[in-house]
Amino acid sequence: KLERMDVDGDDGNEMTAVESSKDARQTARGKENFAPGGAAGSGALGASGVGLVPSSAVAQGSDGGEAAAGDDAADGAAPVETAATKTTAAAPGRGASHKKQKNAGRGGRAAAAAAAAAARASEKEEKKKEKEREKAEEKAAADALIEKLEHTYTTEEGETQTVMLPLDVGMRLMCSWRDGKWYQAKIIERRKPSTGQSSADYEYYVHYEQFNRRLDNWVQLADMKLETLGTDDGGNEKEAGGRTRGQKRKAEDADHDPEHAEFDPHQLREHEEYTKVRNILSIELGKYEMETWYFSPFPAEYNDCEKLYFCEFTLNFFRNRNQLIRHLRKNEMLHPPGDEIYRNGRVSMFEVDGRREKIFCQNLCYLAKLFLDHKTLYYDVDLFLFYVLCECDERGCHIVGYFSKERRSEEGYNLACILTLPSYQRKGYGKFLISFSYELSKKENKVGTPERPLSDLGQVSYRSYWTRVILNVLKEYKGSVSIKELSEMTAIKTDDIISVLNYLQLIQYQKGQHVICAVPKLIDKYLAEAGSEGVRVDPEKLYWTPPNQP
């Protein structure tokens, strides 16, 4: 090559023998540095500073690149590429290989992330099970240390019997209630009071089987008939399948429990186990002191506090009255935060945004859970709007109850949770809240329905409201009316209208179709049974614009 270049006499392209051998060695090293299949290493640079192209890259390149390499090989020259040739030949092969590697890397990272997430979930589940086992072992060890005491009592027939104290959890016996009568009850939990030292001083948390869980209470040994003592499954005869009658009854009750329809059997057992004992027995809110009904997941520092003191304006809660008094001295707000959207006499409604007033809304959920069993408490209140009902006087606006709704509900719910505090119940405020939720639906030009499941009290209140509204329309309407027209006039969902008319037996099948048969006397009878409309909502006093509307 050196001799041919000298003969040709190309000016500026003459190469010495030293430079030629140097380039040849660099070319050879460059070929070795490239991995097969186009996965190139760092490569080597020739005297001109141009990177060398691997043979595989040339094979994957364009036709022009292959022709250039062939010409050089025919001349006996080393395959030193120019910058233009490198761009044509090397880029396609290297780019395709890089894309495959990038996609493979992404897939590997996704698989690794999924595997890591599964491992974390498995580890979390194992820790949960381990914690439950440790808790059960600690309880078993504590029970083993309890000193059993023989207690002798006399039955009504004059017989003397002996029982071991303290009584075990799960036992059933007759317990007295507030009315002085005896009812079958089951021991849910037991505790040793701070003032008592003997096994006979234990207190027992019992569930009266004929009543709702809200009436569960702590009782003492004097409130029990020990001669009626039995175990959880005592006295039950075995049936087919190995279940006792008591177990079958529990399963049937769980299947037909409308308040916990959102739970599967496993979730229901966890819910009942976690909430079986009320942690807060009473609260003080404003001028009222109220006994609570259910468990509420307050922060851990309030676990040993049986009574809480609430500020009726900010809903901050405290362990003792002195803390509340210090808070009230500093507080200047005498109404719930948010916008007042309704005022009629002493009745006022405030719209509180969960996104802006997060602390107030979370405290409101804590308070509501003390009186609601069927709702799961969520700490993320950003997605909800809260409508707080108040009675107003010269001292401020005192909370009566509230309802919440989602900002945007795909299912068409106009109400998520509703509560009237016990101190204001039986005054018509529950019907007011229901009616107010439908007035908001009318402003939005939508039909609405409450979120399921409904509590027992909620079911009664809604059925009464639907009955009164639908029958009043049927009573005053002249001519025939369809269910769809009833829905448009009342903003009540068609499914709810059909369920109420079926419950009242006002739908009949005639001439191949279902028709509403409402005799005036029958309408008057059902309206009387539905009761009064409670506190009436005046739509003219409602100043509210639906969200995302001008």
Backbone torsions as a table, in degrees:
resi	resn	phi	psi	omega
1	LYS	NA	-38.5	-179.7
2	LEU	-64.4	-43.0	-179.2
3	GLU	-66.6	-41.9	-179.0
4	ARG	-63.5	-41.6	179.8
5	MET	-65.2	-35.4	178.4
6	ASP	-69.0	-38.7	-179.5
7	VAL	-66.2	-43.8	-178.9
8	ASP	-65.2	-30.6	175.3
9	GLY	70.9	38.8	176.4
10	ASP	-72.0	116.8	179.4
11	ASP	-68.8	138.4	177.7
12	GLY	80.0	-6.9	-178.3
13	ASN	-117.1	9.7	-179.7
14	GLU	-72.5	138.5	-177.5
15	MET	-125.6	136.8	175.1
16	THR	-76.1	165.6	178.9
17	ALA	-64.7	-33.7	179.2
18	VAL	-66.2	-45.1	-179.2
19	GLU	-64.7	-38.2	-179.5
20	SER	-64.0	-46.5	179.3
21	SER	-65.0	-34.9	178.4
22	LYS	-64.2	-43.2	179.3
23	ASP	-65.9	-38.3	179.7
24	ALA	-62.3	-43.2	179.5
25	ARG	-64.8	-41.1	179.4
26	GLN	-65.9	-35.5	177.9
27	THR	-64.1	-44.0	179.8
28	ALA	-63.6	-43.5	178.5
29	ARG	-64.9	-36.4	179.3
30	GLY	-63.0	-40.3	179.1
31	LYS	-65.1	-35.8	179.3
32	GLU	-70.0	-30.2	-177.1
33	ASN	-74.3	-14.1	-179.7
34	PHE	-91.3	129.9	179.1
35	ALA	-77.2	151.7	178.4
36	PRO	-62.6	153.9	176.8
37	GLY	80.0	10.4	175.3
38	GLY	93.8	1.2	178.6
39	ALA	-85.6	91.9	-170.8
40	ALA	-81.6	149.0	171.6
41	GLY	-88.1	-151.7	-178.8
42	SER	-73.3	-24.8	177.7
43	GLY	78.2	178.9	177.0
44	ALA	-130.9	154.1	179.9
45	LEU	-108.0	139.1	175.1
46	GLY	-78.8	-172.0	-178.8
47	ALA	-63.4	-30.7	-179.2
48	SER	-82.2	-5.1	177.8
49	GLY	84.1	11.6	-178.6
50	VAL	-93.6	134.3	-178.7
51	GLY	-68.7	147.2	179.7
52	LEU	-86.3	146.3	-176.9
53	VAL	-102.4	131.8	178.3
54	PRO	-69.4	154.5	-178.6
55	SER	-62.6	-37.2	179.6
56	SER	-64.5	-36.5	178.4
57	ALA	-65.8	-37.4	178.4
58	VAL	-66.1	-38.9	179.5
59	ALA	-64.4	-32.4	-179.9
60	GLN	-89.1	-4.0	-175.5
61	GLY	-78.5	-164.0	-178.8
62	SER	-82.0	170.1	179.7
63	ASP	-63.1	-35.0	-179.6
64	GLY	-64.4	-39.1	179.3
65	GLY	-64.8	-40.6	-179.7
66	GLU	-66.4	-38.7	179.7
67	ALA	-65.1	-41.0	179.7
68	ALA	-63.2	-42.4	179.5
69	ALA	-65.3	-37.1	179.6
70	GLY	-65.9	-39.9	179.3
71	ASP	-61.8	-43.2	179.7
72	ASP	-65.2	-39.7	-179.8
73	ALA	-65.9	-35.7	178.7
74	ALA	-66.6	-34.7	179.4
75	ASP	-76.8	-9.5	-178.2
76	GLY	82.3	14.2	-178.5
77	ALA	-93.9	157.1	175.2
78	ALA	-70.3	147.1	-175.5
79	PRO	-75.6	68.5	176.8
80	VAL	-88.5	121.9	-174.0
81	GLU	-97.8	146.8	170.4
82	THR	-79.9	172.6	-179.0
83	ALA	-64.6	-38.4	-179.0
84	ALA	-67.1	-42.9	179.7
85	THR	-64.8	-38.2	178.4
86	LYS	-60.8	-41.6	179.5
87	THR	-63.9	-38.6	-177.3
88	THR	-73.6	-40.1	-170.6
89	ALA	-94.0	-42.7	-170.0
90	ALA	-83.1	-35.0	-171.8
91	ALA	-60.8	-45.2	-177.9
92	PRO	-62.0	-45.7	-178.2
93	GLY	-65.4	-45.6	-179.1
94	ARG	-66.6	-37.4	179.7
95	GLY	-66.6	-43.4	179.9
96	ALA	-63.7	-43.4	179.4
97	SER	-63.7	-41.1	179.5
98	HIS	-64.3	-38.1	179.3
99	LYS	-64.8	-42.0	178.4
100	LYS	-63.0	-43.1	179.0
101	GLN	-63.7	-38.0	-179.6
102	LYS	-66.0	-44.6	178.8
103	ASN	-64.1	-40.6	178.1
104	ALA	-63.7	-37.6	177.9
105	GLY	-65.2	-41.0	177.9
106	ARG	-62.7	-45.9	178.6
107	GLY	-60.9	-40.0	178.4
108	GLY	-65.3	-40.7	179.0
109	ARG	-66.0	-40.2	178.5
110	ALA	-63.8	-43.4	178.3
111	ALA	-63.6	-39.6	179.2
112	ALA	-66.1	-39.8	178.6
113	ALA	-64.8	-42.2	178.4
114	ALA	-63.6	-41.9	178.8
115	ALA	-64.0	-39.9	178.7
116	ALA	-65.4	-41.1	178.3
117	ALA	-63.5	-42.4	177.8
118	ALA	-63.3	-39.1	178.9
119	ALA	-65.4	-41.0	178.8
120	ARG	-65.2	-41.8	178.6
121	ALA	-63.3	-42.2	178.0
122	SER	-63.9	-41.4	178.8
123	GLU	-65.0	-39.7	178.4
124	LYS	-63.7	-41.7	179.0
125	GLU	-65.6	-39.7	178.1
126	GLU	-64.5	-41.8	178.0
127	LYS	-62.9	-39.5	178.7
128	LYS	-63.1	-45.6	178.9
129	LYS	-64.2	-40.5	179.1
130	GLU	-63.5	-39.5	178.4
131	LYS	-65.1	-40.8	178.0
132	GLU	-64.5	-40.6	177.6
133	ARG	-63.3	-43.2	178.8
134	GLU	-63.0	-39.1	179.1
135	LYS	-65.1	-42.4	178.5
136	ALA	-64.6	-39.8	178.5
137	GLU	-66.0	-40.4	178.2
138	GLU	-63.3	-40.6	179.3
139	LYS	-66.6	-41.7	178.7
140	ALA	-63.0	-40.4	178.6
141	ALA	-65.8	-39.9	178.2
142	ALA	-65.6	-39.1	178.6
143	ASP	-65.5	-34.5	-179.6
144	ALA	-67.5	-28.3	-179.7
145	LEU	-82.3	-11.1	-179.3
146	ILE	-70.4	129.5	-179.9
147	GLU	-79.7	119.3	179.0
148	LYS	-78.3	139.6	-177.4
149	LEU	-128.0	132.5	175.8
150	GLU	-78.6	129.1	-179.4
151	HIS	-121.5	125.0	-178.3
152	THR	-103.5	133.4	179.3
153	TYR	-139.0	165.6	-178.7
154	THR	-114.6	129.2	-180.0
155	THR	-77.4	173.5	179.0
156	GLU	-65.4	-25.0	178.7
157	GLU	-84.2	0.3	178.5
158	GLY	90.7	5.9	179.6
159	GLU	-84.0	148.1	178.9
160	THR	-101.3	126.6	-179.4
161	GLN	-132.4	162.8	-177.3
162	THR	-125.6	140.1	177.4
163	VAL	-136.7	149.1	179.9
164	MET	-89.8	131.1	178.7
165	LEU	-111.3	149.0	-0.6
166	PRO	-75.7	158.8	178.6
167	LEU	-68.2	149.7	-177.7
168	ASP	-85.6	150.4	175.0
169	VAL	-65.7	136.3	-179.3
170	GLY	104.8	-13.5	179.2
171	MET	-72.5	151.5	177.9
172	ARG	-117.7	142.0	177.1
173	LEU	-166.0	173.4	179.6
174	MET	-84.7	132.1	178.6
175	CYS	-127.3	148.0	177.2
176	SER	-81.4	148.9	178.1
177	TRP	-115.7	-173.5	-174.5
178	ARG	-63.4	-29.0	-179.1
179	ASP	-81.7	2.6	178.7
180	GLY	84.8	-2.4	180.0
181	LYS	-92.6	163.8	-177.8
182	TRP	-101.6	136.6	-179.7
183	TYR	-136.7	150.5	176.9
184	GLN	-67.3	131.9	-177.1
185	ALA	-140.1	157.8	178.2
186	LYS	-120.3	136.0	179.6
187	ILE	-77.1	119.5	-178.8
188	ILE	-94.0	-40.0	-177.3
189	GLU	-154.7	163.9	176.9
190	ARG	-139.6	156.7	179.4
191	ARG	-152.2	156.5	178.5
192	LYS	-104.1	116.0	-177.0
193	PRO	-67.1	156.9	-176.6
194	SER	-66.6	-26.5	-177.2
195	THR	-86.1	-19.7	-176.4
196	GLY	-97.1	148.8	-179.9
197	GLN	-120.5	-16.3	-175.4
198	SER	-97.4	161.1	176.4
199	SER	-66.6	-18.8	178.1
200	ALA	-79.0	-9.0	-177.7
201	ASP	-93.1	4.2	-178.2
202	TYR	-64.4	147.9	170.4
203	GLU	-107.5	150.4	-174.3
204	TYR	-128.2	132.6	176.8
205	TYR	-92.5	116.9	-171.5
206	VAL	-119.1	150.4	174.2
207	HIS	-111.6	119.7	177.2
208	TYR	-79.2	117.9	-169.1
209	GLU	-67.7	-19.9	179.7
210	GLN	-88.8	-7.4	-174.3
211	PHE	-119.0	167.6	175.5
212	ASN	-70.0	159.5	-179.3
213	ARG	-61.3	-20.7	-178.7
214	ARG	-64.9	-17.6	-178.7
215	LEU	-97.5	6.0	174.7
216	ASP	-61.0	148.1	-173.8
217	ASN	-157.7	163.7	173.8
218	TRP	-86.0	131.9	178.8
219	VAL	-130.3	165.3	177.7
220	GLN	-110.3	175.6	-176.3
221	LEU	-62.1	-31.6	-179.2
222	ALA	-68.4	-16.9	-179.5
223	ASP	-92.0	8.9	-175.2
224	MET	-119.5	148.6	170.5
225	LYS	-98.0	100.8	-173.9
226	LEU	-68.9	-24.2	179.8
227	GLU	-69.6	-14.7	177.9
228	THR	-96.3	14.1	-172.5
229	LEU	-67.1	137.6	175.6
230	GLY	-152.5	171.4	178.9
231	THR	-92.9	-177.8	-177.6
232	ASP	-59.7	-40.2	-178.6
233	ASP	-110.8	11.0	-176.6
234	GLY	-67.2	140.0	177.0
235	GLY	78.2	3.8	179.6
236	ASN	-96.8	132.1	178.9
237	GLU	-86.9	145.9	179.0
238	LYS	-72.6	140.1	175.5
239	GLU	-116.4	-179.7	179.0
240	ALA	-60.1	139.5	-178.7
241	GLY	93.1	-2.5	176.3
242	GLY	85.2	1.2	-179.6
243	ARG	-91.6	146.8	173.2
244	THR	-83.5	167.9	180.0
245	ARG	-65.0	-35.7	178.2
246	GLY	-64.3	-41.3	177.9
247	GLN	-65.5	-38.8	178.5
248	LYS	-64.6	-39.7	179.6
249	ARG	-64.6	-40.0	178.4
250	LYS	-62.8	-42.6	-179.8
251	ALA	-64.2	-41.2	179.3
252	GLU	-67.2	-38.5	178.4
253	ASP	-64.3	-37.7	179.2
254	ALA	-67.5	-36.9	-178.6
255	ASP	-70.4	-27.9	-175.5
256	HIS	-109.7	21.3	179.9
257	ASP	-88.5	102.5	-176.3
258	PRO	-69.8	-24.6	-177.5
259	GLU	-71.5	-26.0	-177.8
260	HIS	-116.6	33.4	-179.3
261	ALA	-65.4	-21.9	-179.2
262	GLU	-78.2	-10.8	-178.9
263	PHE	-99.6	141.4	167.5
264	ASP	-83.5	169.8	-175.4
265	PRO	-55.3	-39.8	179.5
266	HIS	-65.6	-45.4	178.8
267	GLN	-64.3	-36.1	179.9
268	LEU	-65.4	-40.6	177.9
269	ARG	-64.2	-42.2	178.0
270	GLU	-63.7	-41.6	-179.9
271	HIS	-62.5	-45.7	-178.7
272	GLU	-67.6	-35.9	179.2
273	GLU	-69.1	-38.5	-177.0
274	TYR	-74.9	-31.7	-173.8
275	THR	-112.6	19.5	-172.5
276	LYS	-68.8	-26.7	-177.4
277	VAL	-120.0	130.7	176.3
278	ARG	-67.8	128.9	177.9
279	ASN	-86.8	-31.9	177.7
280	ILE	-113.3	120.4	-175.0
281	LEU	-88.5	-26.8	-179.5
282	SER	-156.4	159.1	176.7
283	ILE	-135.3	158.4	173.2
284	GLU	-119.5	120.1	-177.9
285	LEU	-131.3	108.2	-177.1
286	GLY	66.9	-128.9	-179.2
287	LYS	-92.7	5.9	-176.9
288	TYR	-113.1	144.1	169.9
289	GLU	-115.7	125.1	-172.3
290	MET	-124.5	137.6	170.8
291	GLU	-79.0	136.4	-178.9
292	THR	-81.2	167.1	-176.7
293	TRP	-112.2	-37.0	-171.2
294	TYR	-138.2	173.9	176.8
295	PHE	-73.6	144.1	174.5
296	SER	-136.4	131.8	-173.0
297	PRO	-78.0	68.2	175.4
298	PHE	-67.6	161.8	177.6
299	PRO	-54.9	157.2	-171.7
300	ALA	-60.7	-29.3	-177.3
301	GLU	-69.4	-8.6	178.4
302	TYR	-105.7	12.6	-177.0
303	ASN	-65.8	-33.6	-177.7
304	ASP	-95.6	15.6	-177.7
305	CYS	-108.8	116.0	-176.5
306	GLU	-87.8	-14.0	178.7
307	LYS	-135.9	134.3	178.2
308	LEU	-119.1	151.1	-179.9
309	TYR	-115.0	120.1	-176.3
310	PHE	-105.1	140.7	166.1
311	CYS	-79.6	123.8	-174.4
312	GLU	-75.5	-4.7	179.0
313	PHE	-103.8	-45.4	-179.5
314	THR	-99.6	-16.0	-177.7
315	LEU	65.5	18.5	169.1
316	ASN	-67.8	143.3	-177.2
317	PHE	-121.1	150.0	-172.2
318	PHE	-137.6	160.9	-177.1
319	ARG	-80.7	-27.2	-178.9
320	ASN	-142.7	167.9	-174.6
321	ARG	-69.4	-33.3	-178.9
322	ASN	-63.0	-39.0	176.5
323	GLN	-63.4	-39.7	178.2
324	LEU	-64.5	-41.0	-179.1
325	ILE	-63.9	-42.4	177.8
326	ARG	-62.6	-37.7	178.0
327	HIS	-65.7	-43.0	-178.1
328	LEU	-65.9	-29.7	177.8
329	ARG	-66.9	-30.3	-179.4
330	LYS	-92.0	-22.4	-174.8
331	ASN	-75.8	134.2	178.6
332	GLU	-113.7	-8.3	-178.0
333	MET	-89.5	124.2	-176.7
334	LEU	-112.4	24.4	177.8
335	HIS	-157.4	163.5	177.8
336	PRO	-62.9	151.1	175.4
337	PRO	-68.7	156.3	179.7
338	GLY	115.5	-167.3	-175.5
339	ASP	-102.6	133.9	174.2
340	GLU	-82.4	115.3	-174.3
341	ILE	-109.1	-5.1	-178.6
342	TYR	-152.6	134.3	174.7
343	ARG	-147.6	121.7	177.6
344	ASN	-142.2	98.3	-176.3
345	GLY	69.8	-123.0	-179.4
346	ARG	-90.5	-6.4	-175.9
347	VAL	-94.4	130.9	-177.9
348	SER	-138.7	148.0	177.5
349	MET	-125.1	134.8	178.3
350	PHE	-118.4	135.8	173.7
351	GLU	-97.6	118.8	-177.7
352	VAL	-114.6	125.1	-179.7
353	ASP	-84.7	120.6	179.6
354	GLY	-63.6	-23.1	179.1
355	ARG	-75.9	-34.0	-177.5
356	ARG	-90.6	-36.8	-176.1
357	GLU	-115.0	64.8	-172.2
358	LYS	-66.3	-44.2	-176.3
359	ILE	-64.3	-45.8	179.7
360	PHE	-60.3	-44.1	-176.7
361	CYS	-70.1	-35.8	175.5
362	GLN	-66.5	-41.5	176.5
363	ASN	-63.7	-35.6	176.5
364	LEU	-64.2	-37.7	176.9
365	CYS	-67.1	-40.7	175.0
366	TYR	-57.7	-46.2	-179.3
367	LEU	-64.0	-43.8	-177.9
368	ALA	-65.3	-36.0	-177.7
369	LYS	-65.0	-22.6	176.1
370	LEU	-65.1	-18.9	-176.9
371	PHE	-123.8	6.3	178.5
372	LEU	-129.5	130.4	-179.0
373	ASP	-102.8	-25.9	-169.4
374	HIS	-91.4	-2.0	-178.7
375	LYS	-104.1	141.2	174.4
376	THR	-91.2	131.4	-177.3
377	LEU	-80.3	123.3	176.4
378	TYR	-113.5	134.1	-178.3
379	TYR	-85.1	-12.3	178.5
380	ASP	-87.9	94.9	-177.3
381	VAL	-97.9	6.4	-176.4
382	ASP	-63.9	-27.9	-173.7
383	LEU	-87.1	3.2	-172.3
384	PHE	-122.5	152.8	168.9
385	LEU	-112.0	138.6	-177.0
386	PHE	-115.1	131.0	179.8
387	TYR	-114.1	108.4	-170.4
388	VAL	-101.7	124.7	179.3
389	LEU	-92.8	133.0	-176.9
390	CYS	-133.1	151.1	165.8
391	GLU	-101.7	129.6	-173.0
392	CYS	-107.9	139.2	172.4
393	ASP	-147.0	-167.3	-176.6
394	GLU	-69.1	-16.4	-179.7
395	ARG	-89.0	-13.8	-179.8
396	GLY	136.9	-165.1	-179.2
397	CYS	-106.5	116.2	-174.3
398	HIS	-100.9	128.1	-174.9
399	ILE	-66.9	132.9	-179.9
400	VAL	-108.7	-41.7	-178.1
401	GLY	-177.4	-172.2	-179.5
402	TYR	-164.9	166.3	163.6
403	PHE	-141.7	154.8	-179.4
404	SER	-122.2	157.6	177.5
405	LYS	-149.1	152.8	176.8
406	GLU	-73.2	149.5	176.7
407	ARG	-61.6	-47.5	178.1
408	ARG	-134.7	113.8	-179.1
409	SER	-108.5	119.0	178.9
410	GLU	-69.9	-26.7	-179.3
411	GLU	-86.5	-2.8	179.5
412	GLY	81.7	22.5	179.2
413	TYR	-73.8	133.8	173.9
414	ASN	-106.2	4.1	178.8
415	LEU	-157.8	131.7	179.9
416	ALA	-103.5	-42.2	-177.3
417	CYS	-148.5	140.8	-178.5
418	ILE	-138.3	141.4	-179.4
419	LEU	-152.3	133.6	165.2
420	THR	-113.7	125.1	-177.0
421	LEU	-61.4	145.8	-176.0
422	PRO	-55.1	-32.7	-178.7
423	SER	-70.3	-13.2	-179.7
424	TYR	-118.8	11.2	179.5
425	GLN	-76.5	161.4	-177.8
426	ARG	63.9	29.3	175.7
427	LYS	-122.1	5.4	178.0
428	GLY	89.6	5.7	-177.4
429	TYR	-76.3	-31.1	177.5
430	GLY	-62.3	-43.4	177.1
431	LYS	-66.0	-33.4	176.8
432	PHE	-62.6	-45.2	-179.3
433	LEU	-63.0	-41.7	178.5
434	ILE	-63.4	-46.6	179.8
435	SER	-62.6	-36.9	-180.0
436	PHE	-65.1	-38.2	179.2
437	SER	-63.3	-35.4	178.4
438	TYR	-76.4	-28.3	174.3
439	GLU	-66.0	-36.9	175.6
440	LEU	-66.0	-37.3	177.4
441	SER	-63.7	-38.0	177.7
442	LYS	-64.9	-37.2	177.1
443	LYS	-64.1	-31.3	-179.9
444	GLU	-86.6	-3.7	-176.6
445	ASN	59.2	44.2	179.8
446	LYS	-131.7	162.6	168.7
447	VAL	-100.2	148.1	-174.8
448	GLY	-133.6	166.9	177.3
449	THR	-154.6	151.1	179.5
450	PRO	-75.8	154.2	176.8
451	GLU	-70.6	137.7	177.7
452	ARG	-94.2	156.3	0.2
453	PRO	-83.7	158.1	176.1
454	LEU	-94.2	146.3	173.6
455	SER	-72.1	172.5	179.8
456	ASP	-62.8	-42.3	177.8
457	LEU	-70.1	-36.7	178.4
458	GLY	-65.6	-38.9	178.5
459	GLN	-62.5	-43.8	179.3
460	VAL	-63.6	-44.3	-177.8
461	SER	-65.0	-44.7	-178.8
462	TYR	-67.5	-41.7	179.5
463	ARG	-63.2	-37.5	177.1
464	SER	-64.6	-43.1	-180.0
465	TYR	-64.8	-48.6	-179.5
466	TRP	-60.1	-43.0	179.9
467	THR	-60.2	-46.8	-176.4
468	ARG	-65.8	-44.8	-176.9
469	VAL	-68.2	-46.7	-176.5
470	ILE	-66.8	-43.3	-178.3
471	LEU	-70.0	-32.1	175.6
472	ASN	-65.1	-37.4	176.4
473	VAL	-66.5	-44.6	179.6
474	LEU	-64.2	-33.2	-178.5
475	LYS	-71.3	-37.3	-175.6
476	GLU	-93.5	-18.1	-175.7
477	TYR	-78.9	135.3	179.0
478	LYS	-101.9	126.4	-179.8
479	GLY	98.6	-172.4	-178.8
480	SER	-84.7	151.5	-179.6
481	VAL	-143.0	141.9	179.0
482	SER	-94.7	165.2	179.4
483	ILE	-66.4	-35.6	177.9
484	LYS	-63.2	-40.1	177.5
485	GLU	-66.9	-37.9	175.1
486	LEU	-60.8	-40.7	179.7
487	SER	-64.5	-40.8	-179.9
488	GLU	-67.9	-33.9	-178.7
489	MET	-76.8	-31.6	-173.4
490	THR	-107.8	-10.8	-175.6
491	ALA	65.5	17.4	177.1
492	ILE	-93.4	137.4	-178.9
493	LYS	-63.9	145.6	-176.1
494	THR	-60.3	-36.5	179.4
495	ASP	-61.4	-39.1	179.0
496	ASP	-69.2	-37.1	177.9
497	ILE	-63.7	-44.9	-179.1
498	ILE	-64.5	-41.1	-179.3
499	SER	-63.7	-39.1	179.8
500	VAL	-69.5	-43.4	-179.7
501	LEU	-66.0	-35.4	175.0
502	ASN	-67.4	-40.4	178.6
503	TYR	-62.0	-37.3	179.2
504	LEU	-85.8	-3.0	-179.7
505	GLN	58.3	45.2	179.4
506	LEU	-105.3	2.6	176.5
507	ILE	-108.0	126.7	179.1
508	GLN	-126.5	155.3	-179.8
509	TYR	-100.7	110.7	-177.2
510	GLN	-133.2	130.7	174.9
511	LYS	53.7	42.9	174.1
512	GLY	80.4	11.7	178.5
513	GLN	-150.3	160.1	178.9
514	HIS	-88.4	131.4	-179.8
515	VAL	-129.9	154.0	177.2
516	ILE	-89.6	120.6	179.6
517	CYS	-112.9	99.3	-176.6
518	ALA	-121.4	100.7	176.0
519	VAL	-77.1	138.0	-177.6
520	PRO	-52.6	-41.9	-179.5
521	LYS	-64.8	-38.2	178.8
522	LEU	-67.9	-36.8	177.5
523	ILE	-63.3	-44.8	179.4
524	ASP	-62.0	-37.9	179.9
525	LYS	-64.4	-47.0	-178.5
526	TYR	-69.4	-33.1	176.8
527	LEU	-65.5	-38.0	177.6
528	ALA	-66.0	-39.1	179.2
529	GLU	-70.1	-29.1	-179.8
530	ALA	-70.7	-19.6	178.9
531	GLY	83.7	-174.1	-177.0
532	SER	-76.5	166.6	-179.8
533	GLU	-82.9	1.3	178.6
534	GLY	72.3	-150.3	177.6
535	VAL	-73.5	122.0	-173.1
536	ARG	-82.2	142.0	175.9
537	VAL	-92.3	125.8	176.5
538	ASP	-96.9	106.8	-177.7
539	PRO	-59.9	-24.5	-179.5
540	GLU	-69.8	-20.0	-178.6
541	LYS	-94.7	1.9	-179.7
542	LEU	-91.3	118.5	178.1
543	TYR	-115.6	96.0	-172.5
544	TRP	-153.7	137.4	175.1
545	THR	-116.7	129.6	179.8
546	PRO	-56.8	148.0	178.1
547	PRO	-58.4	147.8	177.9
548	ASN	65.1	20.5	174.4
549	GLN	-124.6	146.2	-178.0
550	PRO	-70.8	NA	NA
